[in-house]
Amino acid sequence: MEYRKNFYLLIRGVFINLIIIMVIVAIIDPYFHYHKPLTFLSYKFSSERYINDGIIRHFDYDSIITGTSMTENFKSSQFDKIFKSNSIKVPFSGASYKEINDNLEKVFKYNPNVKIILRGLDYGKITDPFDRMEYDNYPEYLYDDNIFNDYKYLLNKDVIFKEIRKNILLHTFNKNKTTTFDKYANWNDEYTSGKSAILKYKKRKTKTDIIETLSKEQYEIINKNIEKNITSLPKKHPNTRFIYFITPYSILYWDDLNQSGEVEKQIMAEKFMIEKILEVPNIELYSFFNNYDMICNLDNYKDAGHYMENINEKILEWIEEGKYKITKKNYKEYIERNLKFYKNYNYDEIYK
C-alpha cells in the first residue's frame, strides 16, 4: 500500500513539474508562439523557421522585408527611414518561391492592413516548379493553431536549455539587448568578400558547346510558378505596395551559366517573368543586372551569389531613387543589353 502511495506521489510530482516547465516556456516564449517579446527580458533571435511565424503573428508592423538569405543583410532601420514605416524582417534562407509566398499569405491573415512588402526574387529559382519546397523539415507545431501538439514546443529540451537558458536568461543577465531587425540573421561580418576569398572555394564548370533554350513545357512551368507564387497575392491585395527585386548574383554566376550554355535560356526566363509581373499594377519591379560595375566587382560578394551588406544598403537607396526600376517601356532594352553583355563577356579574365 505504501509503495502504491509513493508511486502516485511520484507521478503527481512529475506531472506538476512538467506543468511548471510548460508554463515557464509559454510565459518566456522564445519562439513568440503566444506573444511578442517581454519587455523585461532580452531575446537573442535565432532559427529563422522557428521564430518567423511568431514574428508575423504577434509583432507590431505595417511593412515587411522577406526573401531568402539574399535579404538577410537588410536593415529595417534604413527601410523605415526611407518608407516612413514600422517594418519586420523575416528571411527564410534557401527558400523556394512557394515557401516565401506561403508565409506572406499568413502575413495577411494576421495583419491584413500591411502596406509595403519588400521581397527578393532569387534569380536562380525562376524555372523551379511552383510546388517546390527547398526546406521540408518545418516545426509544424509552431505554424498551426492546434494547441494539442504544443507540447513539442513546451517540453522541448533545446527550447528549455538553449533558447531560454542561453539565448534569453543569460543574454539578459549579461545586459545584452534584444536582437534588432538590423542584426537578425545578418551574416555580413562573418564572411570575407573578394576575388581571392571566393575563388579559393570555387570550382569552375566544364565548358559545353550546347546552347540551351526554353522549351514549351518549361515556359508552362515558369508561368505556373509566377502565377501561384509571385503575382497571385498582389492581385488579392491591390492596396498593398509590393516591391520586388531580382537578386543580383555576381559575374561568377553568369560564368557558370556561360560554361553550361544557359545564359540566353536564363535571360529569356527572366524576360517572361518580367512580362507577367508587369501586368500587375501594384507591383514595383527592380533589377540590377545592368549595373555591370557592381556585378563584376567581386569585392561586393562572399560567393558567386551572395552580396554583402553594402549592396543591400544600395538596393534600398536605388529603390528610394527609382533607379533600376523595370517598366513596360524599358524592359526590352534592359533584356537586350544584358543578352549582349553576358553572352560576350570575357569570363576567362576572372581567373587570371
C-alpha positions in Angstrom: 0.0 0.0 0.0 2.8 2.3 0.9 4.5 1.6 -2.4 1.4 2.5 -4.3 1.0 5.8 -2.4 4.7 6.7 -3.1 4.2 5.8 -6.8 1.2 8.1 -7.0 3.1 10.9 -5.3 6.0 10.4 -7.8 3.6 10.6 -10.7 1.9 13.7 -9.3 5.3 15.3 -8.7 6.4 14.6 -12.2 3.2 15.9 -13.6 3.3 19.1 -11.6 6.9 19.7 -12.6 6.0 19.2 -16.3 3.2 21.7 -15.9 5.5 24.2 -14.3 8.0 23.8 -17.1 5.3 24.3 -19.8 4.0 27.4 -18.1 7.5 28.9 -17.9 8.2 28.2 -21.6 4.8 29.7 -22.5 5.5 32.8 -20.4 9.0 33.4 -21.8 8.1 32.1 -25.2 11.4 32.2 -27.1 9.8 31.5 -30.4 7.0 34.1 -29.9 4.3 31.4 -30.4 2.0 33.0 -28.0 3.1 36.7 -27.7 5.8 39.1 -28.7 9.0 39.5 -26.5 8.5 40.5 -22.9 10.0 44.0 -22.3 11.9 43.0 -19.1 13.8 40.2 -20.9 16.4 40.3 -23.7 15.8 37.9 -26.6 18.5 36.7 -28.9 16.8 35.8 -32.2 17.9 32.6 -33.9 16.5 29.8 -36.1 14.5 31.7 -38.7 11.9 29.0 -39.4 11.2 28.6 -35.7 10.6 32.3 -34.9 9.4 33.9 -38.1 5.8 32.7 -37.8 5.7 34.1 -34.3 7.1 37.4 -35.5 4.5 37.5 -38.2 1.7 36.7 -35.8 2.4 38.9 -32.8 4.8 41.8 -33.6 3.6 45.3 -34.4 4.4 46.2 -38.0 3.0 47.7 -41.2 5.7 46.6 -43.6 7.8 43.5 -44.1 11.1 42.6 -45.6 11.3 38.9 -46.8 13.1 36.6 -49.1 16.0 34.1 -48.9 19.5 34.7 -47.5 19.8 37.4 -50.1 17.6 39.6 -47.9 19.2 38.7 -44.5 21.6 41.8 -44.5 18.8 44.4 -45.0 18.4 46.8 -42.1 14.9 47.6 -41.0 16.0 50.9 -39.6 17.1 52.0 -43.1 13.9 50.7 -44.7 11.8 52.5 -42.1 13.6 55.8 -42.6 13.0 55.6 -46.4 9.4 54.4 -46.3 8.2 56.0 -43.1 7.2 52.6 -41.8 7.5 50.1 -39.0 8.9 47.0 -40.5 9.9 43.5 -39.6 12.4 41.3 -41.4 11.6 37.6 -41.8 14.0 35.9 -44.2 13.9 32.2 -45.0 17.3 31.0 -46.0 17.3 28.9 -49.1 13.5 29.2 -49.6 11.6 28.5 -52.8 9.1 30.9 -54.2 6.4 28.8 -52.8 7.7 28.9 -49.2 8.0 32.7 -49.3 4.6 33.1 -50.8 3.0 30.7 -48.3 4.4 32.7 -45.4 3.3 36.0 -47.0 -0.2 34.7 -47.2 0.0 34.3 -43.4 1.0 37.9 -43.1 -2.3 39.0 -44.5 -4.1 36.5 -42.2 -2.6 38.1 -39.1 -2.1 41.7 -40.4 -4.5 42.4 -43.3 -3.5 46.1 -43.3 0.2 45.6 -44.1 1.1 48.4 -46.5 4.5 47.5 -48.0 6.2 44.2 -48.8 9.8 44.1 -50.0 10.6 40.7 -51.4 13.6 39.4 -53.2 13.1 37.1 -56.1 16.0 34.7 -56.3 17.3 34.7 -59.9 18.2 31.0 -60.0 14.7 29.9 -58.9 12.7 31.3 -61.8 12.5 28.0 -63.5 11.5 26.0 -60.4 8.2 24.1 -60.3 5.5 26.1 -58.5 5.2 23.5 -55.6 8.9 23.1 -55.0 10.0 23.3 -51.3 13.7 23.5 -50.6 13.1 23.1 -46.9 10.8 20.3 -45.7 11.6 20.0 -42.0 9.2 22.6 -40.7 8.2 22.6 -37.0 4.5 22.4 -37.9 3.5 22.6 -34.2 4.6 26.3 -34.3 2.8 27.1 -37.6 -0.7 25.5 -37.0 -3.4 26.5 -34.5 -3.6 23.1 -32.8 -2.8 23.6 -29.1 -2.7 19.8 -28.5 0.6 19.5 -30.3 2.2 22.4 -28.5 3.9 20.0 -26.0 6.5 19.5 -28.7 7.4 23.2 -28.1 6.7 23.5 -24.4 8.7 20.4 -23.4 11.5 20.7 -25.9 14.9 20.4 -24.3 16.5 22.6 -26.9 13.9 25.3 -26.2 14.5 25.0 -22.4 18.3 24.7 -22.2 19.4 26.6 -25.3 16.8 29.2 -26.1 15.6 30.0 -22.6 18.7 29.4 -20.6 21.3 30.6 -23.0 19.6 32.9 -25.5 17.3 34.7 -23.1 18.2 34.4 -19.4 22.0 34.5 -19.8 21.6 37.0 -22.6 19.5 39.2 -20.2 21.8 38.6 -17.3 24.8 39.8 -19.3 22.9 43.0 -20.1 22.6 42.4 -23.8 19.7 43.9 -25.7 17.0 42.1 -27.7 18.2 41.4 -31.3 17.1 44.1 -33.7 15.8 43.5 -37.2 19.1 45.2 -38.4 21.1 42.4 -36.8 18.6 39.5 -37.1 20.0 36.9 -39.5 22.7 39.3 -40.7 25.8 37.4 -41.7 27.9 40.2 -43.2 30.6 40.3 -40.5 31.0 36.5 -40.6 32.4 36.3 -44.1 35.2 37.8 -46.3 34.4 39.2 -49.7 36.6 39.5 -52.7 38.0 37.5 -55.6 40.7 35.6 -53.8 38.4 34.5 -51.0 35.7 33.4 -53.4 37.9 31.6 -55.9 39.6 29.7 -53.1 36.5 27.5 -52.9 35.0 28.0 -56.4 35.5 25.2 -58.9 34.8 26.3 -62.5 32.3 24.3 -64.5 33.4 22.5 -67.6 32.6 24.3 -70.8 30.0 22.9 -73.1 29.2 23.8 -76.8 25.5 23.1 -76.3 23.3 26.2 -76.2 20.2 25.6 -74.0 16.8 27.1 -74.8 13.5 27.2 -73.0 11.0 24.5 -74.1 7.3 25.0 -74.2 7.0 22.8 -71.2 9.5 25.0 -69.3 7.6 28.1 -70.2 4.5 26.5 -68.7 6.4 25.6 -65.5 7.6 29.2 -65.2 4.2 30.6 -65.9 2.6 28.4 -63.1 5.3 29.4 -60.6 4.8 33.1 -61.3 1.0 32.9 -61.1 0.9 30.8 -58.0 3.8 32.3 -56.0 4.6 35.8 -57.3 1.5 37.6 -58.7 -1.4 35.9 -57.0 -1.0 37.7 -53.7 -0.7 41.2 -55.1 -3.8 40.6 -57.1 -5.7 39.7 -54.0 -4.4 42.8 -52.1 -4.4 45.7 -54.5 -4.0 48.3 -51.8 -0.7 46.9 -50.6 2.5 48.1 -52.3 4.6 45.1 -53.4 8.3 45.9 -54.1 10.0 43.0 -55.8 13.7 43.0 -56.8 15.6 40.3 -58.7 18.5 39.3 -56.6 21.8 40.4 -58.3 24.2 37.5 -58.4 27.8 38.1 -59.3 29.6 37.6 -62.6 30.7 34.2 -61.4 27.1 33.0 -61.5 27.0 34.2 -65.1 30.2 32.3 -65.8 28.5 29.1 -64.6 25.6 29.8 -67.0 28.0 30.6 -69.8 30.0 27.4 -69.2 26.8 25.3 -69.3 25.3 27.2 -72.3 22.4 28.6 -70.3 22.9 32.4 -70.5 20.2 33.1 -73.1 17.9 30.5 -71.5 18.1 32.2 -68.1 17.6 35.7 -69.6 14.6 34.6 -71.6 13.1 33.0 -68.4 13.7 36.4 -66.7 12.0 38.2 -69.6 9.0 36.0 -69.4 8.8 36.6 -65.6 9.1 40.3 -66.0 6.3 40.5 -68.6 4.0 38.6 -66.3 4.9 40.7 -63.2 4.4 44.0 -65.1 0.8 43.1 -65.7 0.0 43.7 -62.0 -0.2 47.4 -61.2 0.6 47.3 -57.5 4.0 45.5 -58.1 7.1 47.6 -58.5 9.9 45.6 -60.0 13.7 46.3 -59.8 16.7 44.5 -61.3 20.3 45.4 -61.0 21.9 43.1 -63.6 22.6 46.1 -65.8 24.7 47.6 -63.1 27.7 45.9 -64.6 30.3 47.6 -62.4 28.6 46.1 -59.3 28.0 42.6 -60.8 31.6 42.3 -61.9 33.2 43.6 -58.7 33.8 40.5 -56.6 34.5 42.7 -53.6 30.7 43.0 -53.3 30.3 39.3 -52.8 31.2 36.4 -50.5 30.5 33.8 -53.1 29.0 33.6 -56.6 25.6 34.7 -55.5 25.6 36.3 -52.1 26.3 40.1 -52.0 27.5 41.9 -48.9 25.6 44.3 -46.7 26.7 47.3 -48.7 24.7 46.1 -51.6 21.6 45.6 -49.5 22.0 49.2 -48.4 22.4 50.4 -52.0 19.4 48.4 -53.1 17.2 50.3 -50.7 18.7 53.6 -51.8 18.2 52.7 -55.5 14.6 51.8 -54.8 14.1 55.1 -53.0 15.5 57.0 -56.0 13.6 54.9 -58.5 16.8 53.6 -60.2 16.9 50.3 -62.0 13.2 50.1 -62.0 11.8 47.7 -64.7 8.8 49.1 -66.6 6.9 48.2 -69.7 8.8 50.9 -71.6 12.3 49.9 -70.7 12.3 46.1 -70.1 13.0 45.1 -73.7 16.1 47.4 -73.8 17.2 46.0 -70.4 16.9 42.4 -71.7 18.8 43.2 -75.0 21.6 44.9 -73.2 22.0 42.1 -70.7 21.9 39.5 -73.5 24.7 41.3 -75.3 26.8 41.8 -72.2 26.6 38.4 -70.6 26.9 36.4 -73.8 30.0 38.3 -74.9 31.8 38.8 -71.6 35.4 37.6 -71.3 34.9 35.2 -68.4 38.3 33.7 -68.7 39.7 37.1 -67.4 38.1 36.4 -64.0 40.5 33.5 -63.3 43.7 35.3 -64.3 
